[in-house]
Amino acid sequence: MPNKMNNEKMFDLIKKEPSNSKKQLLMVSYVTKILEEKKKPSPIVVGGCALSYT
């Protein structure tokens, strides 16, 4: 399960990324990791954007 330190590191990484598309992918990958750890289905990603969190 992500802890506060992991959250801060990930959000700092996302903030420092100059590319908006890479920021989106980093955020979706982080959300996916959290959902998988909670045994929830991963988001559906098309073109770099999460379309559904089922």
PyMOL Python script that loads the backbone (N, CA, C, O; Angstrom):
from pymol import cmd

cmd.read_pdbstr("""\
ATOM      1  N   MET A   1       0.842  -1.182   0.000  1.00  0.00           N
ATOM      2  CA  MET A   1       0.000   0.000   0.000  1.00  0.00           C
ATOM      3  C   MET A   1       0.889   1.248   0.000  1.00  0.00           C
ATOM      4  O   MET A   1       1.817   1.332   0.805  1.00  0.00           O
ATOM      5  N   PRO A   2       0.631   2.203  -0.870  1.00  0.00           N
ATOM      6  CA  PRO A   2       1.463   3.407  -0.905  1.00  0.00           C
ATOM      7  C   PRO A   2       1.390   4.151   0.429  1.00  0.00           C
ATOM      8  O   PRO A   2       0.321   4.290   1.023  1.00  0.00           O
ATOM      9  N   ASN A   3       2.525   4.613   0.873  1.00  0.00           N
ATOM     10  CA  ASN A   3       2.530   5.412   2.096  1.00  0.00           C
ATOM     11  C   ASN A   3       2.755   6.877   1.755  1.00  0.00           C
ATOM     12  O   ASN A   3       2.934   7.230   0.589  1.00  0.00           O
ATOM     13  N   LYS A   4       2.744   7.721   2.767  1.00  0.00           N
ATOM     14  CA  LYS A   4       2.858   9.162   2.530  1.00  0.00           C
ATOM     15  C   LYS A   4       4.141   9.512   1.778  1.00  0.00           C
ATOM     16  O   LYS A   4       4.125  10.357   0.882  1.00  0.00           O
ATOM     17  N   MET A   5       5.251   8.867   2.137  1.00  0.00           N
ATOM     18  CA  MET A   5       6.529   9.148   1.486  1.00  0.00           C
ATOM     19  C   MET A   5       6.471   8.764   0.003  1.00  0.00           C
ATOM     20  O   MET A   5       6.935   9.520  -0.851  1.00  0.00           O
ATOM     21  N   ASN A   6       5.906   7.600  -0.304  1.00  0.00           N
ATOM     22  CA  ASN A   6       5.776   7.197  -1.701  1.00  0.00           C
ATOM     23  C   ASN A   6       4.896   8.178  -2.467  1.00  0.00           C
ATOM     24  O   ASN A   6       5.197   8.539  -3.604  1.00  0.00           O
ATOM     25  N   ASN A   7       3.803   8.605  -1.831  1.00  0.00           N
ATOM     26  CA  ASN A   7       2.910   9.577  -2.471  1.00  0.00           C
ATOM     27  C   ASN A   7       3.656  10.861  -2.795  1.00  0.00           C
ATOM     28  O   ASN A   7       3.560  11.375  -3.910  1.00  0.00           O
ATOM     29  N   GLU A   8       4.394  11.377  -1.832  1.00  0.00           N
ATOM     30  CA  GLU A   8       5.128  12.635  -2.039  1.00  0.00           C
ATOM     31  C   GLU A   8       6.151  12.496  -3.154  1.00  0.00           C
ATOM     32  O   GLU A   8       6.279  13.390  -3.991  1.00  0.00           O
ATOM     33  N   LYS A   9       6.881  11.390  -3.177  1.00  0.00           N
ATOM     34  CA  LYS A   9       7.883  11.177  -4.227  1.00  0.00           C
ATOM     35  C   LYS A   9       7.235  11.106  -5.608  1.00  0.00           C
ATOM     36  O   LYS A   9       7.727  11.693  -6.572  1.00  0.00           O
ATOM     37  N   MET A  10       6.120  10.376  -5.684  1.00  0.00           N
ATOM     38  CA  MET A  10       5.443  10.237  -6.974  1.00  0.00           C
ATOM     39  C   MET A  10       4.889  11.574  -7.437  1.00  0.00           C
ATOM     40  O   MET A  10       5.039  11.935  -8.604  1.00  0.00           O
ATOM     41  N   PHE A  11       4.250  12.315  -6.534  1.00  0.00           N
ATOM     42  CA  PHE A  11       3.686  13.607  -6.930  1.00  0.00           C
ATOM     43  C   PHE A  11       4.782  14.609  -7.289  1.00  0.00           C
ATOM     44  O   PHE A  11       4.584  15.434  -8.181  1.00  0.00           O
ATOM     45  N   ASP A  12       5.927  14.554  -6.618  1.00  0.00           N
ATOM     46  CA  ASP A  12       7.054  15.418  -6.997  1.00  0.00           C
ATOM     47  C   ASP A  12       7.545  15.060  -8.397  1.00  0.00           C
ATOM     48  O   ASP A  12       7.840  15.943  -9.203  1.00  0.00           O
ATOM     49  N   LEU A  13       7.630  13.764  -8.681  1.00  0.00           N
ATOM     50  CA  LEU A  13       8.051  13.311 -10.002  1.00  0.00           C
ATOM     51  C   LEU A  13       7.082  13.813 -11.073  1.00  0.00           C
ATOM     52  O   LEU A  13       7.501  14.282 -12.131  1.00  0.00           O
ATOM     53  N   ILE A  14       5.793  13.709 -10.788  1.00  0.00           N
ATOM     54  CA  ILE A  14       4.775  14.163 -11.745  1.00  0.00           C
ATOM     55  C   ILE A  14       4.869  15.675 -11.936  1.00  0.00           C
ATOM     56  O   ILE A  14       4.803  16.154 -13.068  1.00  0.00           O
ATOM     57  N   LYS A  15       5.019  16.429 -10.858  1.00  0.00           N
ATOM     58  CA  LYS A  15       5.110  17.898 -10.956  1.00  0.00           C
ATOM     59  C   LYS A  15       6.305  18.343 -11.793  1.00  0.00           C
ATOM     60  O   LYS A  15       6.215  19.309 -12.551  1.00  0.00           O
ATOM     61  N   LYS A  16       7.427  17.630 -11.651  1.00  0.00           N
ATOM     62  CA  LYS A  16       8.663  18.028 -12.335  1.00  0.00           C
ATOM     63  C   LYS A  16       8.693  17.616 -13.805  1.00  0.00           C
ATOM     64  O   LYS A  16       9.524  18.106 -14.570  1.00  0.00           O
ATOM     65  N   GLU A  17       7.795  16.723 -14.202  1.00  0.00           N
ATOM     66  CA  GLU A  17       7.777  16.242 -15.598  1.00  0.00           C
ATOM     67  C   GLU A  17       7.265  17.356 -16.515  1.00  0.00           C
ATOM     68  O   GLU A  17       6.146  17.835 -16.327  1.00  0.00           O
ATOM     69  N   PRO A  18       8.064  17.777 -17.506  1.00  0.00           N
ATOM     70  CA  PRO A  18       7.635  18.865 -18.394  1.00  0.00           C
ATOM     71  C   PRO A  18       6.547  18.472 -19.400  1.00  0.00           C
ATOM     72  O   PRO A  18       5.775  19.321 -19.847  1.00  0.00           O
ATOM     73  N   SER A  19       6.490  17.206 -19.747  1.00  0.00           N
ATOM     74  CA  SER A  19       5.526  16.752 -20.763  1.00  0.00           C
ATOM     75  C   SER A  19       4.181  16.434 -20.118  1.00  0.00           C
ATOM     76  O   SER A  19       4.101  15.608 -19.209  1.00  0.00           O
ATOM     77  N   ASN A  20       3.116  17.099 -20.599  1.00  0.00           N
ATOM     78  CA  ASN A  20       1.778  16.842 -20.059  1.00  0.00           C
ATOM     79  C   ASN A  20       1.326  15.411 -20.307  1.00  0.00           C
ATOM     80  O   ASN A  20       0.673  14.811 -19.453  1.00  0.00           O
ATOM     81  N   SER A  21       1.663  14.861 -21.462  1.00  0.00           N
ATOM     82  CA  SER A  21       1.247  13.482 -21.750  1.00  0.00           C
ATOM     83  C   SER A  21       1.949  12.495 -20.818  1.00  0.00           C
ATOM     84  O   SER A  21       1.346  11.516 -20.379  1.00  0.00           O
ATOM     85  N   LYS A  22       3.220  12.753 -20.518  1.00  0.00           N
ATOM     86  CA  LYS A  22       3.929  11.880 -19.579  1.00  0.00           C
ATOM     87  C   LYS A  22       3.378  12.042 -18.163  1.00  0.00           C
ATOM     88  O   LYS A  22       3.326  11.077 -17.401  1.00  0.00           O
ATOM     89  N   LYS A  23       2.970  13.259 -17.812  1.00  0.00           N
ATOM     90  CA  LYS A  23       2.337  13.473 -16.502  1.00  0.00           C
ATOM     91  C   LYS A  23       1.076  12.632 -16.386  1.00  0.00           C
ATOM     92  O   LYS A  23       0.835  12.000 -15.357  1.00  0.00           O
ATOM     93  N   GLN A  24       0.265  12.627 -17.452  1.00  0.00           N
ATOM     94  CA  GLN A  24      -0.968  11.830 -17.450  1.00  0.00           C
ATOM     95  C   GLN A  24      -0.652  10.344 -17.282  1.00  0.00           C
ATOM     96  O   GLN A  24      -1.293   9.654 -16.491  1.00  0.00           O
ATOM     97  N   LEU A  25       0.326   9.864 -18.021  1.00  0.00           N
ATOM     98  CA  LEU A  25       0.684   8.452 -17.938  1.00  0.00           C
ATOM     99  C   LEU A  25       1.236   8.083 -16.568  1.00  0.00           C
ATOM    100  O   LEU A  25       0.927   7.013 -16.044  1.00  0.00           O
ATOM    101  N   LEU A  26       2.050   8.957 -15.985  1.00  0.00           N
ATOM    102  CA  LEU A  26       2.564   8.702 -14.638  1.00  0.00           C
ATOM    103  C   LEU A  26       1.429   8.617 -13.622  1.00  0.00           C
ATOM    104  O   LEU A  26       1.428   7.745 -12.754  1.00  0.00           O
ATOM    105  N   MET A  27       0.472   9.521 -13.736  1.00  0.00           N
ATOM    106  CA  MET A  27      -0.649   9.526 -12.799  1.00  0.00           C
ATOM    107  C   MET A  27      -1.508   8.283 -12.959  1.00  0.00           C
ATOM    108  O   MET A  27      -1.904   7.667 -11.969  1.00  0.00           O
ATOM    109  N   VAL A  28      -1.797   7.911 -14.198  1.00  0.00           N
ATOM    110  CA  VAL A  28      -2.598   6.707 -14.434  1.00  0.00           C
ATOM    111  C   VAL A  28      -1.853   5.469 -13.940  1.00  0.00           C
ATOM    112  O   VAL A  28      -2.465   4.568 -13.367  1.00  0.00           O
ATOM    113  N   SER A  29      -0.553   5.419 -14.153  1.00  0.00           N
ATOM    114  CA  SER A  29       0.212   4.256 -13.686  1.00  0.00           C
ATOM    115  C   SER A  29       0.207   4.175 -12.166  1.00  0.00           C
ATOM    116  O   SER A  29       0.149   3.081 -11.603  1.00  0.00           O
ATOM    117  N   TYR A  30       0.267   5.309 -11.507  1.00  0.00           N
ATOM    118  CA  TYR A  30       0.238   5.322 -10.044  1.00  0.00           C
ATOM    119  C   TYR A  30      -1.132   4.884  -9.526  1.00  0.00           C
ATOM    120  O   TYR A  30      -1.221   4.089  -8.590  1.00  0.00           O
ATOM    121  N   VAL A  31      -2.184   5.397 -10.128  1.00  0.00           N
ATOM    122  CA  VAL A  31      -3.545   4.993  -9.740  1.00  0.00           C
ATOM    123  C   VAL A  31      -3.730   3.497  -9.982  1.00  0.00           C
ATOM    124  O   VAL A  31      -4.330   2.803  -9.162  1.00  0.00           O
ATOM    125  N   THR A  32      -3.214   2.998 -11.109  1.00  0.00           N
ATOM    126  CA  THR A  32      -3.301   1.574 -11.421  1.00  0.00           C
ATOM    127  C   THR A  32      -2.622   0.742 -10.347  1.00  0.00           C
ATOM    128  O   THR A  32      -3.163  -0.272  -9.905  1.00  0.00           O
ATOM    129  N   LYS A  33      -1.437   1.170  -9.926  1.00  0.00           N
ATOM    130  CA  LYS A  33      -0.693   0.447  -8.886  1.00  0.00           C
ATOM    131  C   LYS A  33      -1.513   0.379  -7.598  1.00  0.00           C
ATOM    132  O   LYS A  33      -1.607  -0.677  -6.973  1.00  0.00           O
ATOM    133  N   ILE A  34      -2.097   1.494  -7.208  1.00  0.00           N
ATOM    134  CA  ILE A  34      -2.903   1.531  -5.985  1.00  0.00           C
ATOM    135  C   ILE A  34      -4.112   0.611  -6.108  1.00  0.00           C
ATOM    136  O   ILE A  34      -4.425  -0.139  -5.183  1.00  0.00           O
ATOM    137  N   LEU A  35      -4.792   0.672  -7.257  1.00  0.00           N
ATOM    138  CA  LEU A  35      -5.966  -0.178  -7.457  1.00  0.00           C
ATOM    139  C   LEU A  35      -5.596  -1.660  -7.439  1.00  0.00           C
ATOM    140  O   LEU A  35      -6.309  -2.466  -6.842  1.00  0.00           O
ATOM    141  N   GLU A  36      -4.498  -2.022  -8.083  1.00  0.00           N
ATOM    142  CA  GLU A  36      -4.069  -3.418  -8.097  1.00  0.00           C
ATOM    143  C   GLU A  36      -3.734  -3.908  -6.697  1.00  0.00           C
ATOM    144  O   GLU A  36      -4.040  -5.050  -6.353  1.00  0.00           O
ATOM    145  N   GLU A  37      -3.111  -3.065  -5.886  1.00  0.00           N
ATOM    146  CA  GLU A  37      -2.789  -3.438  -4.510  1.00  0.00           C
ATOM    147  C   GLU A  37      -4.055  -3.669  -3.687  1.00  0.00           C
ATOM    148  O   GLU A  37      -4.046  -4.437  -2.726  1.00  0.00           O
ATOM    149  N   LYS A  38      -5.133  -3.003  -4.067  1.00  0.00           N
ATOM    150  CA  LYS A  38      -6.421  -3.171  -3.378  1.00  0.00           C
ATOM    151  C   LYS A  38      -7.282  -4.240  -4.039  1.00  0.00           C
ATOM    152  O   LYS A  38      -8.459  -4.396  -3.712  1.00  0.00           O
ATOM    153  N   LYS A  39      -6.668  -4.988  -4.991  1.00  0.00           N
ATOM    154  CA  LYS A  39      -7.366  -6.061  -5.716  1.00  0.00           C
ATOM    155  C   LYS A  39      -8.574  -5.538  -6.502  1.00  0.00           C
ATOM    156  O   LYS A  39      -9.591  -6.222  -6.615  1.00  0.00           O
ATOM    157  N   LYS A  40      -8.451  -4.326  -7.040  1.00  0.00           N
ATOM    158  CA  LYS A  40      -9.488  -3.715  -7.869  1.00  0.00           C
ATOM    159  C   LYS A  40      -9.028  -3.754  -9.322  1.00  0.00           C
ATOM    160  O   LYS A  40      -7.828  -3.821  -9.588  1.00  0.00           O
ATOM    161  N   PRO A  41      -9.977  -3.711 -10.272  1.00  0.00           N
ATOM    162  CA  PRO A  41      -9.572  -3.715 -11.682  1.00  0.00           C
ATOM    163  C   PRO A  41      -8.830  -2.430 -12.074  1.00  0.00           C
ATOM    164  O   PRO A  41      -9.095  -1.348 -11.552  1.00  0.00           O
ATOM    165  N   SER A  42      -7.917  -2.591 -12.989  1.00  0.00           N
ATOM    166  CA  SER A  42      -7.148  -1.446 -13.490  1.00  0.00           C
ATOM    167  C   SER A  42      -8.023  -0.552 -14.357  1.00  0.00           C
ATOM    168  O   SER A  42      -9.007  -1.018 -14.931  1.00  0.00           O
ATOM    169  N   PRO A  43      -7.673   0.737 -14.458  1.00  0.00           N
ATOM    170  CA  PRO A  43      -8.430   1.619 -15.344  1.00  0.00           C
ATOM    171  C   PRO A  43      -8.218   1.233 -16.806  1.00  0.00           C
ATOM    172  O   PRO A  43      -7.198   0.646 -17.167  1.00  0.00           O
ATOM    173  N   ILE A  44      -9.182   1.567 -17.624  1.00  0.00           N
ATOM    174  CA  ILE A  44      -9.069   1.357 -19.067  1.00  0.00           C
ATOM    175  C   ILE A  44      -8.395   2.598 -19.638  1.00  0.00           C
ATOM    176  O   ILE A  44      -8.888   3.714 -19.471  1.00  0.00           O
ATOM    177  N   VAL A  45      -7.279   2.401 -20.306  1.00  0.00           N
ATOM    178  CA  VAL A  45      -6.494   3.521 -20.827  1.00  0.00           C
ATOM    179  C   VAL A  45      -6.489   3.466 -22.344  1.00  0.00           C
ATOM    180  O   VAL A  45      -6.143   2.445 -22.937  1.00  0.00           O
ATOM    181  N   VAL A  46      -6.883   4.590 -22.979  1.00  0.00           N
ATOM    182  CA  VAL A  46      -6.865   4.706 -24.436  1.00  0.00           C
ATOM    183  C   VAL A  46      -6.192   6.033 -24.763  1.00  0.00           C
ATOM    184  O   VAL A  46      -6.646   7.087 -24.316  1.00  0.00           O
ATOM    185  N   GLY A  47      -5.134   5.987 -25.525  1.00  0.00           N
ATOM    186  CA  GLY A  47      -4.443   7.206 -25.919  1.00  0.00           C
ATOM    187  C   GLY A  47      -3.823   7.959 -24.756  1.00  0.00           C
ATOM    188  O   GLY A  47      -3.631   9.172 -24.841  1.00  0.00           O
ATOM    189  N   GLY A  48      -3.503   7.260 -23.666  1.00  0.00           N
ATOM    190  CA  GLY A  48      -2.864   7.901 -22.530  1.00  0.00           C
ATOM    191  C   GLY A  48      -3.820   8.450 -21.503  1.00  0.00           C
ATOM    192  O   GLY A  48      -3.379   8.965 -20.475  1.00  0.00           O
ATOM    193  N   CYS A  49      -5.121   8.360 -21.744  1.00  0.00           N
ATOM    194  CA  CYS A  49      -6.106   8.884 -20.796  1.00  0.00           C
ATOM    195  C   CYS A  49      -6.930   7.742 -20.223  1.00  0.00           C
ATOM    196  O   CYS A  49      -7.362   6.851 -20.954  1.00  0.00           O
ATOM    197  N   ALA A  50      -7.146   7.772 -18.920  1.00  0.00           N
ATOM    198  CA  ALA A  50      -7.988   6.767 -18.285  1.00  0.00           C
ATOM    199  C   ALA A  50      -9.433   7.084 -18.606  1.00  0.00           C
ATOM    200  O   ALA A  50      -9.906   8.188 -18.334  1.00  0.00           O
ATOM    201  N   LEU A  51     -10.134   6.125 -19.180  1.00  0.00           N
ATOM    202  CA  LEU A  51     -11.518   6.335 -19.552  1.00  0.00           C
ATOM    203  C   LEU A  51     -12.486   5.841 -18.491  1.00  0.00           C
ATOM    204  O   LEU A  51     -13.593   6.362 -18.358  1.00  0.00           O
ATOM    205  N   SER A  52     -12.065   4.836 -17.740  1.00  0.00           N
ATOM    206  CA  SER A  52     -12.993   4.246 -16.792  1.00  0.00           C
ATOM    207  C   SER A  52     -12.240   3.637 -15.630  1.00  0.00           C
ATOM    208  O   SER A  52     -11.231   2.957 -15.816  1.00  0.00           O
ATOM    209  N   TYR A  53     -12.731   3.880 -14.449  1.00  0.00           N
ATOM    210  CA  TYR A  53     -12.244   3.221 -13.242  1.00  0.00           C
ATOM    211  C   TYR A  53     -13.384   2.362 -12.744  1.00  0.00           C
ATOM    212  O   TYR A  53     -14.199   2.810 -11.938  1.00  0.00           O
ATOM    213  N   THR A  54     -13.446   1.123 -13.222  1.00  0.00           N
ATOM    214  CA  THR A  54     -14.579   0.257 -12.886  1.00  0.00           C
ATOM    215  C   THR A  54     -14.393  -0.433 -11.565  1.00  0.00           C
ATOM    216  O   THR A  54     -15.260  -1.196 -11.140  1.00  0.00           O
TER     217      THR A  54
END
""", "prot")
cmd.dss("prot")
cmd.show_as("cartoon", "prot")
cmd.util.cbc("prot")
cmd.orient("prot")
